[in-house]
Amino acid sequence: MVHQHGDHSDIPEKHRVHRPGAWLPADHRIHREWLDRHIDHIDKHGEKKLIPVLQEFKELIENNPRIYMYFTEMWDEIPSKPPYTKDPTGKSQIRDYNHMLQVLNHVFGTAPEWTDAAASVGMVGVPMCAIFDYAMGTPSGHAAFLDPDVNRMLKKILNQWGDYLKSPKSAEVVGDHKAGWFGEVGYKDLMEVANAPNKTSFKFEEMYKCDPTKKYYGFKSWDDFFTRKVHDAARPVASPDDDNVIANACESKIFNVAHNAKLRDKFWIKGQPYSVIDMLGNDPLAKEFDGATIYQAFLSALSYHRWHAPVSGTVKRCFVKDGTYFSEPLFESSVYGDGIDAKGISVAQGYLAALATRGIIFIEAGNPAIGLMAFIGIGMDEVSSCEITVKEGQNVKKGDEIGMFHFGGSSHCLLFRKGVKVTGFPETGREENVPVRGRLAVVEP
């Protein structure tokens, strides 16, 4: 989970990268310099004993010939040319899986700080996406991060890291020091993102529920801060008495609107058509959505991360579908050309809608013009902890909370059945978020 800020106009074009979800910095040099610092520390101080969960990861790699092959080859398959190289000798930044484990060991168990805060481009976040960024785009990396055994191990690693992020120790990064989220630069960027959708000028305590008189504004951990609640007055529900108005489920920026989506399609190709039955976890209700209209939008690291009901109705089905954590499609790989797509996992959101860990909620809307619809919260990278806070059979009102992402930004989809006439979605290319619970679209009666 990373964040970019500033207008990037001073970044040379050859170094500039457009990343829709702001997962890695716009300037690839920041990414390399971040890794360089940690790699240099390891090279100078030598290897240290791995924490138990990373030792278990090492044993999985070394005791399984298939996984050993993947994690040996992925580093060799990174192109030996800029921007993938650390120096003119052609060495990749991380040289092998042992080096990878040592870098993880050095940075693991820390909460996301506000780093490079004084620079025009900064990076904050957990380490794994940056460490795997190039390797994910290689043929062996593609195979490794689709592997069920690898993903079970990654889930275990991420869950342990998540336990730390719920501990009081993790709250230290929320302070008002230079690298803190309430530091001068961090606070400014947080509130710029929060105020942009409605062009307001709220202070943090006016936007979010907290106690500014207490240390860390009363947040007990990093996760407590990250899953902060928004004030109703700051994000009112759009037309609460009009069931033809659909509310925005997540504070997010539009990625795509698709019409007449097939039940099954080739979601792994460059066009990334939506494959409805895969997106909805092969649930029996998925068949209701052949020819669906799909709206997808993404959340950045600075966005509000709770989900809200887009319509009033009854929860018919809800479940978390385990999936991949760092898989990206082969069209971003060196297989199709002479380099790895530097846009990385952010541009592959259609692919992730069918493969990544996700929370799926079917709602039978009270408005018969909508009927059965679906919400999907899609975990990306480290941000794969989806928590559903409603139960099957529960009645929800438009704007009610239905769940949340833990630990970072992500993506989400709304699905409407064929024949439901939904119009008025925000235009693709809109720069600011659409406010959560605000007007997203309308359905014709």
C-alpha positions in Angstrom: 0.0 0.0 0.0 1.7 3.0 -1.3 0.9 6.6 -2.1 2.1 9.2 -4.6 1.6 12.9 -4.2 2.6 16.1 -6.0 1.9 16.8 -9.7 5.0 14.8 -11.1 5.7 17.5 -13.7 9.4 17.4 -12.7 9.8 13.7 -13.3 11.5 12.9 -16.6 9.2 11.0 -19.0 11.4 7.9 -19.1 11.1 7.5 -15.3 7.4 8.5 -15.0 4.8 5.7 -14.5 1.1 6.1 -14.4 -0.3 3.9 -11.7 -4.1 4.1 -11.4 -4.3 3.0 -7.8 -1.3 4.9 -6.6 0.2 1.6 -5.2 3.8 2.5 -6.1 5.4 5.9 -6.8 5.0 7.7 -10.1 8.7 7.9 -10.4 10.4 4.4 -10.6 13.6 5.8 -9.1 11.8 6.2 -5.8 10.9 2.6 -5.9 14.5 1.6 -6.6 16.0 3.9 -4.0 13.5 2.5 -1.3 14.7 -1.0 -2.0 18.3 0.1 -2.3 18.3 1.4 1.3 17.0 -1.9 2.7 19.3 -4.0 0.5 22.3 -2.0 1.4 21.5 -2.5 5.1 21.4 -6.2 4.7 24.6 -6.3 2.5 26.5 -4.3 5.2 25.2 -6.1 8.3 24.9 -9.6 6.9 22.1 -12.1 7.1 20.0 -12.4 10.3 17.9 -15.3 11.6 14.5 -15.3 9.9 11.4 -14.8 12.0 9.5 -18.1 12.3 6.9 -17.4 9.6 9.6 -16.4 7.1 11.6 -19.5 8.0 8.5 -21.5 7.2 8.3 -19.7 3.8 11.9 -20.6 3.2 11.3 -24.3 4.0 8.2 -24.3 1.6 10.4 -23.0 -1.2 13.3 -25.4 -0.5 11.2 -28.5 0.1 8.9 -28.3 -2.9 10.7 -28.7 -6.3 7.9 -26.8 -8.2 8.0 -23.8 -5.9 11.8 -23.9 -5.7 12.0 -23.7 -9.5 9.6 -20.7 -9.5 11.4 -18.7 -6.8 14.8 -19.4 -8.3 13.8 -18.6 -11.9 11.7 -15.5 -11.3 14.8 -13.4 -10.3 16.8 -14.6 -13.3 13.9 -13.6 -15.7 13.8 -10.0 -14.7 15.3 -8.1 -17.7 18.9 -7.1 -17.4 18.4 -3.5 -18.4 17.0 -0.3 -16.8 14.8 0.3 -15.0 15.0 -3.3 -13.6 18.7 -3.1 -12.8 20.4 -1.7 -9.7 23.7 -0.9 -11.4 25.4 -1.2 -14.8 26.6 -4.8 -14.0 23.1 -6.1 -14.7 22.3 -7.4 -11.3 18.6 -7.2 -10.3 17.9 -5.4 -7.1 17.0 -8.6 -5.3 19.3 -11.4 -6.5 17.6 -14.6 -5.3 14.9 -15.9 -2.9 17.3 -15.9 0.1 18.0 -12.2 -0.5 14.2 -11.7 -0.8 13.6 -13.3 2.5 16.3 -11.2 4.2 14.8 -8.0 2.8 11.4 -9.1 4.1 12.9 -10.0 7.5 14.4 -6.5 7.8 11.2 -4.6 7.0 8.6 -7.0 8.2 6.7 -6.3 11.4 6.6 -2.5 11.0 3.6 -0.3 10.3 3.5 2.0 7.2 5.3 5.2 7.9 5.0 8.4 6.0 8.4 8.2 4.2 10.1 10.7 1.8 7.5 13.2 3.1 9.6 16.2 2.1 10.0 15.0 -1.5 7.7 15.8 -4.3 7.1 12.1 -4.8 6.9 9.8 -1.8 6.2 6.2 -0.9 4.5 4.8 2.1 3.5 1.3 2.6 4.2 -2.3 3.4 7.2 -4.0 1.8 5.9 -7.0 -0.1 4.5 -5.2 -3.2 7.7 -3.3 -3.8 9.8 -6.3 -3.2 7.8 -8.5 -5.6 7.0 -5.8 -8.2 9.3 -6.9 -11.0 9.3 -10.6 -10.2 5.5 -10.7 -10.4 5.7 -9.8 -14.1 8.0 -12.7 -15.1 6.7 -16.1 -16.4 7.9 -17.9 -13.2 6.6 -15.1 -11.0 3.2 -15.5 -12.7 3.2 -19.2 -12.0 4.4 -18.8 -8.4 1.8 -16.2 -7.4 -1.0 -18.3 -8.8 0.2 -21.4 -6.9 -2.3 -22.4 -4.2 0.5 -23.5 -1.8 2.3 -20.2 -2.2 -0.9 -18.3 -1.6 -1.7 -20.2 1.5 1.8 -19.3 2.8 1.4 -15.6 1.8 -2.0 -15.5 3.6 -0.2 -16.8 6.8 2.5 -14.2 6.5 0.0 -11.4 5.8 -2.2 -12.5 8.7 0.8 -12.3 11.1 1.6 -8.9 9.8 -2.0 -7.9 10.3 -1.9 -9.0 13.9 1.0 -6.5 14.4 -1.0 -3.7 12.7 -3.8 -4.3 15.3 -1.4 -3.9 18.2 -0.8 -0.7 20.2 2.8 -0.6 19.1 1.7 0.0 15.5 0.0 3.2 16.4 3.4 5.0 16.7 3.3 5.8 13.0 0.1 7.7 13.4 1.9 10.5 15.4 2.6 14.1 14.3 6.4 13.5 13.7 7.9 14.0 10.3 7.2 10.3 9.3 3.8 10.3 11.0 0.4 10.3 9.3 -0.5 13.3 11.4 2.8 15.1 10.5 2.5 18.3 8.5 2.8 16.6 5.0 0.9 13.5 5.9 -2.1 15.4 7.4 -2.2 17.8 4.5 -2.3 15.0 1.9 -4.9 13.0 3.9 -7.2 16.0 4.0 -6.7 17.0 0.4 -7.9 13.6 -0.7 -10.8 13.6 1.8 -12.0 17.1 0.9 -11.6 16.8 -2.9 -14.8 14.9 -3.8 -17.2 17.5 -2.3 -14.8 20.5 -2.4 -15.1 20.9 1.3 -12.6 22.2 3.9 -13.2 19.8 6.8 -10.6 19.2 9.5 -9.7 15.6 10.2 -11.9 15.5 13.3 -14.8 17.0 11.4 -14.5 14.4 8.6 -13.7 11.3 10.8 -14.8 10.0 14.2 -11.9 10.4 16.6 -10.8 12.4 19.7 -8.1 15.0 18.8 -7.5 15.7 22.5 -6.0 12.2 22.9 -2.7 10.7 21.7 -2.9 9.6 18.1 -6.4 11.2 18.0 -7.6 8.2 20.1 -6.7 5.5 17.6 -5.4 2.4 19.4 -3.5 0.9 16.4 -2.6 1.4 12.8 -5.6 -0.7 11.8 -7.8 1.3 14.0 -6.7 4.5 12.3 -6.9 2.9 8.8 -10.5 1.7 9.3 -11.6 5.0 10.8 -15.3 5.9 10.5 -16.6 8.9 8.7 -19.1 11.4 10.1 -22.6 11.2 8.6 -22.6 14.9 8.0 -19.4 14.7 6.0 -20.7 12.0 3.7 -24.5 12.2 3.6 -26.5 9.5 1.8 -27.6 10.5 -1.7 -31.4 11.0 -1.9 -32.2 8.7 1.0 -35.9 8.5 0.2 -35.4 7.9 -3.6 -34.7 4.2 -4.3 -33.9 5.0 -7.9 -30.7 6.7 -6.9 -27.8 4.4 -6.3 -25.3 5.4 -3.6 -21.5 5.0 -4.0 -20.4 1.9 -2.0 -16.7 3.0 -1.5 -14.8 6.3 -1.5 -13.2 5.6 -4.8 -12.1 6.7 -8.3 -13.8 5.2 -11.4 -11.8 2.6 -13.3 -14.3 1.1 -15.7 -18.0 0.7 -16.7 -18.8 -2.4 -18.8 -22.0 -3.5 -20.3 -23.3 -7.0 -21.3 -20.6 -8.9 -19.5 -20.4 -12.6 -20.2 -20.8 -15.3 -17.6 -17.5 -16.7 -18.7 -14.7 -14.8 -20.5 -10.9 -14.7 -20.9 -10.2 -12.3 -18.0 -6.4 -13.0 -18.3 -6.0 -11.3 -21.7 -5.0 -7.7 -22.3 -8.5 -6.5 -22.8 -9.5 -7.9 -19.4 -13.2 -8.7 -20.2 -15.1 -9.4 -17.0 -15.9 -13.0 -16.3 -19.0 -12.9 -14.1 -19.1 -16.4 -12.8 -15.4 -16.2 -11.8 -15.9 -12.8 -10.2 -18.7 -14.1 -8.1 -16.8 -17.1 -6.9 -19.0 -19.6 -8.9 -21.9 -19.0 -6.5 -25.2 -20.3 -7.8 -26.6 -16.7 -7.9 -23.9 -15.7 -10.4 -26.0 -17.1 -13.2 -28.5 -14.3 -12.6 -25.8 -11.9 -13.9 -25.3 -13.1 -17.5 -25.1 -9.9 -19.5 -24.6 -7.7 -16.4 -23.6 -4.1 -16.2 -20.4 -3.8 -14.1 -19.0 -0.6 -12.4 -15.5 -0.8 -11.0 -13.5 1.8 -9.0 -10.4 1.8 -6.9 -9.4 3.1 -3.5 -6.0 4.7 -2.9 -3.9 4.4 0.2 -5.3 7.6 1.6 -9.0 6.9 1.0 -11.7 5.9 3.5 -11.9 2.1 3.5 -15.3 1.0 4.8 -18.0 -0.3 2.4 -21.6 1.0 2.4 -24.8 -0.4 0.9 -25.5 1.1 -2.6 -29.2 0.2 -2.3 -31.8 -0.6 0.3 -32.8 -4.3 0.5 -32.0 -7.7 2.0 -28.6 -9.4 2.1 -29.2 -12.7 0.2 -25.7 -14.2 0.3 -22.3 -12.9 1.6 -18.9 -14.6 1.9 -15.2 -14.0 1.5 -13.6 -15.9 -1.4 -9.9 -16.7 -0.9 -7.8 -16.0 -3.9 -4.4 -14.7 -5.0 -2.4 -11.9 -3.3 0.3 -10.8 -5.8 -0.7 -12.4 -9.1 -0.7 -10.2 -12.2 -1.6 -11.3 -15.8 1.0 -12.4 -18.3 0.2 -9.6 -20.7 2.2 -7.4 -18.2 5.1 -9.9 -18.5 8.3 -10.0 -20.6 6.6 -12.8 -22.5 4.7 -10.3 -24.6 7.5 -7.9 -25.5 10.9 -7.0 -24.2 10.0 -5.7 -20.8 7.6 -5.9 -17.8 4.7 -3.5 -17.8 5.7 -0.9 -15.2 2.1 -0.1 -14.4 2.1 -3.4 -12.5 -0.8 -4.8 -10.6 -2.9 -1.6 -10.5 -3.7 -1.7 -14.2 -4.9 -5.3 -14.0 -8.0 -4.6 -12.0 -10.3 -6.6 -14.3 -8.1 -9.6 -13.9 -8.0 -9.2 -10.1 -11.8 -9.1 -10.0 -11.8 -12.8 -10.9 -8.7 -14.0 -9.0 -7.8 -11.9 -6.0 -9.2 -12.5 -2.5 -12.6 -10.7 -2.3 -15.7 -10.1 -0.2 -18.9 -10.8 -2.1 -22.3 -9.6 -1.1 -25.6 -10.2 -3.0 -28.4 -7.7 -2.1 -32.1 -8.1 -3.2 -33.0 -4.4 -3.6 -36.4 -3.3 -2.4 -36.7 -1.4 -5.7 -38.1 -4.0 -8.2 -36.4 -2.0 -11.0 -33.1 -3.2 -9.5 -33.9 -6.5 -7.9 -30.9 -8.7 -7.2 -27.5 -6.9 -7.4 -24.0 -7.7 -6.2 -21.1 -5.9 -4.5 -17.5 -7.2 -4.7 -14.7 -5.8 -2.5 -11.4 -6.9 -4.1 -8.2 -7.2 -2.1 -5.0 -6.2 -3.9 -1.4 -6.9 -2.9 -1.1 -6.8 0.9 -4.6 -5.4 1.1 -6.4 -8.7 0.9 -8.2 -8.6 4.3 -11.9 -8.2 3.4 -14.3 -8.1 6.4 -18.0 -8.4 5.8 -20.1 -6.8 8.7 -23.6 -7.9 7.6 -25.3 -11.3 7.7 -27.5 -13.2 5.3 -31.1 -12.2 5.8 -30.3 -8.8 7.2 -32.1 -5.8 5.9 -29.9 -2.8 5.1 -30.7 0.8 4.2 -28.9 2.6 1.5 -25.7 4.0 3.0 -25.5 1.5 5.9 -22.1 0.0 6.5 -21.6 -3.5 5.1 -17.9 -4.2 5.5 -14.4 -2.9 5.1 -10.8 -3.4 3.8 -8.0 -3.7 6.4 -4.5 -2.4 5.9 -4.7 -0.5 2.6 -6.4 0.6 -0.6 -8.1 -1.7 -3.1 -10.9 -2.0 -5.7 -14.5 -2.8 -5.8 -17.3 -3.7 -8.3 -21.1 -3.3 -8.5 -23.0 -5.7 -10.7 -26.5 -5.1 -12.1 -28.5 -7.7 -14.0 -29.2 -7.5 -17.7 -32.3 -5.4 -18.3 -31.7 -3.1 -15.4 -31.3 0.3 -16.9 -28.6 2.1 -14.9 -27.3 5.4 -16.2 -25.3 8.4 -15.0 -22.1 6.7 -13.8 -19.2 9.2 -13.4 -17.1 9.5 -16.5 -13.8 7.6 -16.7 -10.9 10.0 -16.4 -12.4 11.8 -13.4 -9.4 12.6 -11.2 -11.0 12.9 -7.8 -12.8 10.2 -5.8 -16.6 9.9 -5.9 -17.7 10.4 -2.3 -18.8 7.3 -0.4 -22.7 7.3 0.0 -22.9 10.0 -2.6 -24.9 9.8 -5.9 -23.3 7.2 -8.2 -26.0 6.5 -10.7 -29.8 6.2 -11.3 -32.0 3.4 -12.4 -35.0 3.9 -14.7 -38.2 2.7 -13.0 
